[in-house]
């Protein structure tokens, strides 16, 4: 569900995403993996170089105000989850 293609062109992306260092500011706490099979939930993200394989395309942005979604990255898979369920429909 969260197999993502990263583009540098904001207008070509389904979502513009900002990474925050403050967990409570995030809409979503994500866990990143290289295992595509583990990315079965919206909270576990895996990246692909092939746009046709991706569920969504994203563009990382430098400002939270430009973002559709603000994420905090965790190193522990079980810590991943939604802080703002109202935005869960974006993924």
Secondary structure as UniProt FT lines:
FT   STRAND          3..6
FT   HELIX           10..12
FT   STRAND          15..19
FT   HELIX           23..25
FT   STRAND          28..33
FT   HELIX           36..38
FT   TURN            42..43
FT   STRAND          44..48
FT   HELIX           51..53
FT   STRAND          56..60
FT   HELIX           64..66
FT   STRAND          69..74
FT   HELIX           77..79
FT   STRAND          81..82
FT   HELIX           85..90
//
